[in-house]
Amino acid sequence: MLPAGLGNELGHWEPEEAVALHDRLLEAAGTSVNGLNGPTDAWFETPAAQTFLGPMRDLIEAEFAQAPLFVFKDPRTALIFPMWRRVLAELGVRCLPVVITRHPLEAAASLVARQAQAVPWQSWTLDRAGLLWLRYVLAAERHSRSDIRAFCTYERLLTDWRGVARRLAIDLDIEWPRSLAPSTHFALRPVLHRACALSDMHLPECSDHGVFSPPEPGARQMNSPAAAMHRRYQRFFAWTFALSTVMAAVLIWIELAFPPDPWVYPAPASAPTAAAAPASTFDLHDLQLLVTVAMLMTSAVSLVGLLVATPLAYFGARKARAQAAVEVALKRQDRINWLAAERAGGWPGSIVPMPRMRAHMRGRMPRRVHGGAHPG
């Protein structure tokens, strides 16, 4: 069996060889266990898919050849169930799917917590985890429609496994090889019992912009002072450039449409006369030329400022969005940690700090909780 790991400290109860085979199959189909798409129906008919039918048959014959009744569990099975149906039919094995469902918010929170432990530098949002949950649930329901199947909930399985087993035997028309009497020695460790009432989770139901994420107006509009200043400079230079260019164009058009009267040079006097006060040569036309030159210079300077401020504002906005995304992830992780502590009645054994991410995180060190439930 697959050994214990993050999120399943008592073991995954999945055949290790089957998990490795499923991972190779999903990789050949261009997806993965944590991907959000595929495989497509058309891929199951490709030669690449047919090459896995032989190893799948060998796996069943090697592991369960002499078993009159066996249970095969791996969430990846939901994604490739059409291939397993074909293999089992060729081997003469009656296939009875059992789909275990879990509330999406609870499953998504568990996936987020497990991802934070496994890959703390690449955390998931509830949106991301919710889409992963949706991928598996839709595949399990869709691929098993043509079979005799049964459904049960994760919470009911943990609280009343005998009742679930009796109902499954009736729904699937099977007989369990062991008695379901209360004397049967079987108990679920407390670490497995992580199901809780939805009222205790304090998680949002839905939002307009995501699957499960709550609105984060403060974080989504979060910006740094430098980025805001660059954006203001960008707007100032853009307006200045537009206005000065328009005014300069209007003045040039006036100059060309209404040219001034030609200069008239008076003839020199034949006889010396008394010196007269020189006439002023600065008129409205000269003022128009000065304003035109000033507008052209202002337009050029504004254009240079706009070219400098635009990339600064762009990169500042990208940095601010990255900071906001990290802040949102940390807030959600803090909420999940708090929920885990509340449900466990206190912090579990060891708590290790998350490694420092970057300097712009301002040294914030969120706590990570070891443990987590199976995605269900």
GIRAVEN-V311744 format. One record per residue. N is the residue number from 1. RES is the residue in one letter. PSI is psi in degrees with one decimal (* if undefined). OMEGA is omega in radians with two decimals (* if undefined). BURIAL is b if it has 24 or more other ideal C-beta (glycine too) atoms within 12 Angstrom, else e. Layout:
<<N RES PSI OMEGA BURIAL> <N RES PSI OMEGA BURIAL>>
This chain:
<<1 M 155.6 3.10 e> <2 L 129.8 -3.09 b> <3 P 168.4 3.14 e> <4 A 153.5 -3.13 e> <5 G -170.3 3.13 e> <6 L 130.5 -3.14 b> <7 G -18.5 3.12 b> <8 N 78.3 -3.04 b> <9 E -18.6 3.11 e> <10 L 6.2 3.14 e> <11 G 155.1 -3.12 e> <12 H -16.1 -3.12 b> <13 W 41.5 3.12 e> <14 E 136.8 3.13 b> <15 P 123.9 -3.07 b> <16 E -41.8 -3.14 e> <17 E -37.0 3.13 e> <18 A -40.1 3.12 b> <19 V -43.9 3.12 b> <20 A -40.0 3.12 e> <21 L -42.1 3.13 b> <22 H -39.5 3.13 b> <23 D -41.5 3.11 b> <24 R -38.5 -3.14 e> <25 L -45.3 3.13 b> <26 L -37.2 3.10 b> <27 E -40.4 3.09 e> <28 A -28.6 3.12 b> <29 A -0.4 3.11 b> <30 G 24.6 3.13 e> <31 T -166.6 -3.13 b> <32 S 175.6 -3.10 e> <33 V -28.6 3.13 b> <34 N 7.3 3.09 b> <35 G 170.2 -3.09 e> <36 L 0.7 -3.09 e> <37 N 157.0 2.95 e> <38 G 176.3 -0.09 e> <39 P 156.9 3.13 b> <40 T 162.0 3.12 e> <41 D -36.4 -3.12 e> <42 A -30.1 -3.09 e> <43 W -30.8 -3.10 b> <44 F -18.2 -3.14 b> <45 E 1.5 -3.11 e> <46 T 158.6 3.08 e> <47 P -32.2 3.13 e> <48 A -36.7 3.12 e> <49 A -36.5 -3.11 b> <50 Q -26.3 -3.13 e> <51 T -17.6 -3.12 e> <52 F -8.4 -3.12 b> <53 L -40.2 3.11 b> <54 G -52.6 3.08 e> <55 P -32.5 3.11 e> <56 M -40.4 3.08 b> <57 R -43.5 3.14 b> <58 D -36.0 -3.13 e> <59 L -45.6 -3.14 b> <60 I -43.9 -3.12 b> <61 E -36.3 -3.11 e> <62 A -36.2 -3.03 e> <63 E -37.3 -2.95 e> <64 F 26.0 -3.01 e> <65 A -39.5 -3.05 e> <66 Q 7.9 -3.06 e> <67 A 126.0 3.07 e> <68 P -22.4 3.13 e> <69 L 127.8 3.11 e> <70 F 155.9 3.13 e> <71 V 130.2 -3.14 b> <72 F 116.1 -3.04 b> <73 K 124.2 2.99 b> <74 D 122.8 -3.13 b> <75 P -28.9 3.14 b> <76 R -22.3 -3.14 b> <77 T -33.2 -3.12 b> <78 A -32.7 -3.08 b> <79 L -28.1 -3.05 b> <80 I 26.7 -3.05 b> <81 F -34.2 3.10 b> <82 P -33.9 3.12 b> <83 M -39.6 3.11 b> <84 W -37.0 3.10 b> <85 R -41.8 -3.14 b> <86 R -44.4 -3.12 b> <87 V -46.1 -3.12 b> <88 L -35.7 3.10 b> <89 A -39.8 3.11 e> <90 E -31.8 3.14 e> <91 L -3.0 -3.13 e> <92 G 27.7 -3.13 e> <93 V 128.4 3.09 b> <94 R 124.8 -3.05 e> <95 C 125.3 -3.13 b> <96 L 96.3 -3.11 e> <97 P 139.5 3.00 b> <98 V 117.1 -3.10 b> <99 V 116.5 3.10 b> <100 I 121.6 -3.09 b> <101 T 155.0 3.12 b> <102 R 148.2 -3.13 b> <103 H 133.6 -3.04 b> <104 P -37.2 -3.13 b> <105 L -41.5 3.13 b> <106 E -43.2 3.12 b> <107 A -41.6 -3.14 b> <108 A -41.4 3.11 b> <109 A -38.1 3.10 b> <110 S -41.7 3.12 b> <111 L -40.3 3.11 b> <112 V -43.7 3.14 b> <113 A -40.7 3.13 b> <114 R -40.6 3.11 b> <115 Q -37.3 3.13 b> <116 A -31.8 3.10 b> <117 Q -41.7 -3.07 b> <118 A -46.0 -3.10 e> <119 V 77.1 -3.04 e> <120 P -23.3 3.14 b> <121 W -0.4 3.12 e> <122 Q 66.5 -3.07 e> <123 S 160.1 3.11 b> <124 W 151.8 2.95 b> <125 T 168.1 3.07 b> <126 L -30.7 3.06 b> <127 D -50.2 -3.10 b> <128 R -47.3 3.14 b> <129 A -37.3 3.12 b> <130 G -37.8 3.09 b> <131 L -36.2 3.09 b> <132 L -43.3 3.06 b> <133 W -43.9 -3.12 b> <134 L -37.7 -3.14 b> <135 R -46.1 -3.09 b> <136 Y -40.7 -3.11 b> <137 V -44.8 3.14 b> <138 L -39.9 3.13 e> <139 A -42.2 -3.13 b> <140 A -43.0 -3.13 b> <141 E -42.9 -3.06 e> <142 R -45.8 -3.06 e> <143 H -17.0 -3.09 b> <144 S 11.2 -3.07 b> <145 R -32.8 -3.07 e> <146 S 4.0 -3.10 e> <147 D 159.9 2.93 b> <148 I 120.1 -3.00 e> <149 R 168.6 3.12 b> <150 A 156.1 3.14 b> <151 F 148.1 3.00 e> <152 C 161.2 -3.12 b> <153 T 151.9 -3.14 b> <154 Y -42.2 -3.11 b> <155 E -41.9 -3.14 b> <156 R -35.3 3.11 e> <157 L -37.8 -3.13 b> <158 L -32.1 -3.07 b> <159 T -29.7 -3.10 e> <160 D 70.8 -3.05 e> <161 W -30.5 3.11 b> <162 R -43.7 3.10 b> <163 G -39.5 3.10 e> <164 V -43.0 -3.13 b> <165 A -40.7 3.11 b> <166 R -43.1 -3.13 e> <167 R -37.6 3.11 e> <168 L -39.0 3.12 b> <169 A -37.6 3.12 e> <170 I -46.4 -3.09 e> <171 D -37.1 -3.04 e> <172 L -5.1 3.12 b> <173 D 57.0 3.11 e> <174 I 167.2 3.07 e> <175 E 129.4 3.11 e> <176 W 141.1 -3.13 e> <177 P -12.5 -3.13 e> <178 R 156.3 -3.12 e> <179 S 148.7 3.08 e> <180 L 20.3 3.13 e> <181 A 156.2 3.14 e> <182 P -21.6 3.13 e> <183 S -12.4 3.13 e> <184 T 126.9 -3.08 e> <185 H 102.4 3.07 e> <186 F 124.9 -3.11 e> <187 A 148.9 3.10 e> <188 L 127.9 3.11 e> <189 R 152.1 3.12 e> <190 P -29.3 -3.09 e> <191 V -24.1 3.12 b> <192 L -22.8 -3.03 b> <193 H 82.8 -3.11 e> <194 R 4.6 3.07 b> <195 A 146.2 -3.11 b> <196 C 164.9 3.09 b> <197 A 144.8 -3.12 e> <198 L -28.5 3.14 e> <199 S -17.8 3.14 e> <200 D -6.5 -3.01 e> <201 M -26.1 -3.14 b> <202 H 39.4 3.13 e> <203 L 149.1 -3.11 b> <204 P 154.0 3.11 b> <205 E -48.2 -3.12 e> <206 C 176.9 3.08 e> <207 S 168.6 -3.10 e> <208 D -26.6 -3.01 e> <209 H 9.2 -3.14 e> <210 G 178.5 -3.13 e> <211 V -52.8 -3.13 b> <212 F -6.8 -3.01 b> <213 S 137.7 3.04 b> <214 P 156.9 3.06 b> <215 P 134.4 3.12 e> <216 E 66.4 -3.05 b> <217 P -39.7 -3.13 e> <218 G -42.7 -3.10 e> <219 A -35.6 -3.09 b> <220 R -29.7 3.08 e> <221 Q 9.8 -3.10 e> <222 M 138.0 -3.13 b> <223 N 154.4 -3.14 b> <224 S 157.9 3.11 b> <225 P -38.5 3.14 e> <226 A -43.7 3.13 e> <227 A -39.9 3.11 b> <228 A -39.9 3.11 e> <229 M -42.5 3.12 e> <230 H -37.0 3.11 b> <231 R -38.5 3.08 b> <232 R -43.0 3.08 e> <233 Y -40.3 3.13 b> <234 Q -46.2 3.11 b> <235 R -40.3 -3.13 e> <236 F -48.8 -3.12 e> <237 F -34.9 3.13 b> <238 A -46.1 3.11 e> <239 W -41.7 3.13 e> <240 T -44.1 3.13 b> <241 F -43.5 -3.11 b> <242 A -46.7 -3.10 e> <243 L -45.2 -3.11 e> <244 S -36.8 3.13 b> <245 T -42.4 3.12 b> <246 V -44.9 -3.14 e> <247 M -41.2 3.11 b> <248 A -39.9 3.12 b> <249 A -39.8 3.12 e> <250 V -44.6 -3.14 e> <251 L -39.1 3.11 b> <252 I -38.7 3.10 e> <253 W -40.4 3.10 e> <254 I -40.7 -3.14 e> <255 E -40.3 -3.11 e> <256 L -33.2 -3.09 e> <257 A -32.4 -3.12 e> <258 F 77.6 -3.13 e> <259 P 151.3 3.13 e> <260 P 164.3 3.09 e> <261 D 147.0 3.14 e> <262 P 152.5 3.11 e> <263 W 137.6 3.09 e> <264 V 119.2 -3.14 e> <265 Y 112.5 -3.13 e> <266 P 147.9 3.12 e> <267 A 147.8 3.14 e> <268 P 144.5 3.14 e> <269 A 142.9 -3.14 e> <270 S -29.3 -3.12 e> <271 A 144.5 3.13 e> <272 P 135.9 3.11 e> <273 T 172.8 -3.14 e> <274 A 139.0 -3.12 e> <275 A 127.3 3.14 e> <276 A 158.2 3.12 e> <277 A 130.5 -3.12 e> <278 P 137.8 3.12 e> <279 A 145.8 3.13 e> <280 S 130.7 -3.14 e> <281 T -0.3 3.13 e> <282 F 115.1 -3.12 e> <283 D -169.7 -3.10 e> <284 L -31.4 3.11 e> <285 H -40.6 3.11 e> <286 D -38.6 3.10 e> <287 L -38.8 3.11 e> <288 Q -41.0 3.11 b> <289 L -40.5 3.13 e> <290 L -44.1 3.14 e> <291 V -38.7 3.12 e> <292 T -45.7 3.12 b> <293 V -41.0 3.12 e> <294 A -41.0 3.12 e> <295 M -39.0 3.10 b> <296 L -40.9 3.10 e> <297 M -41.8 3.11 e> <298 T -39.7 3.11 b> <299 S -42.3 3.14 b> <300 A -44.5 3.14 e> <301 V -40.7 3.13 e> <302 S -36.9 3.11 b> <303 L -42.8 3.10 e> <304 V -44.4 3.11 e> <305 G -38.3 3.12 b> <306 L -40.2 3.12 b> <307 L -30.3 3.12 e> <308 V -41.8 -3.05 e> <309 A -29.3 -3.08 b> <310 T -52.4 3.10 e> <311 P -33.8 3.09 e> <312 L -42.2 3.11 b> <313 A -37.8 -3.13 b> <314 Y -50.5 -3.13 e> <315 F -31.8 3.06 e> <316 G -39.7 3.11 b> <317 A -38.6 3.10 b> <318 R -42.4 3.12 e> <319 K -40.6 3.14 b> <320 A -39.8 3.10 b> <321 R -39.1 3.10 e> <322 A -43.0 3.10 e> <323 Q -41.3 3.13 b> <324 A -40.6 3.13 b> <325 A -40.5 3.12 b> <326 V -40.1 3.12 b> <327 E -42.2 3.12 b> <328 V -42.2 3.13 b> <329 A -40.4 3.14 b> <330 L -39.8 3.11 b> <331 K -42.7 3.13 b> <332 R -38.7 3.13 b> <333 Q -38.2 3.07 b> <334 D -39.9 3.13 b> <335 R -41.3 3.12 b> <336 I -41.4 3.10 b> <337 N -41.8 -3.14 b> <338 W -41.0 3.11 b> <339 L -41.7 3.13 b> <340 A -41.0 3.13 b> <341 A -40.0 -3.13 e> <342 E -40.6 -3.11 e> <343 R -30.5 -3.13 b> <344 A -5.6 -3.13 b> <345 G 21.3 -3.11 e> <346 G 166.5 -3.12 e> <347 W 133.7 3.07 e> <348 P 172.3 -3.04 b> <349 G -79.3 -3.03 e> <350 S 137.4 3.08 e> <351 I 121.3 -3.13 e> <352 V 143.0 3.12 e> <353 P 149.9 3.09 e> <354 M 139.2 3.10 b> <355 P 150.8 3.13 e> <356 R 136.2 -3.07 e> <357 M -63.1 3.13 b> <358 R 168.4 -3.11 e> <359 A -31.6 -3.09 e> <360 H -3.6 3.07 e> <361 M -2.5 3.09 e> <362 R 31.9 3.04 e> <363 G 13.5 -3.12 e> <364 R 127.8 -3.06 e> <365 M 86.1 -3.13 e> <366 P 149.9 -3.14 b> <367 R 147.8 3.13 b> <368 R 137.1 -3.12 b> <369 V 130.4 3.06 b> <370 H 133.5 3.13 b> <371 G 170.7 3.14 b> <372 G 155.5 -3.09 b> <373 A 160.7 3.04 b> <374 H 143.4 -3.10 b> <375 P -21.0 3.02 b> <376 G * * b>>
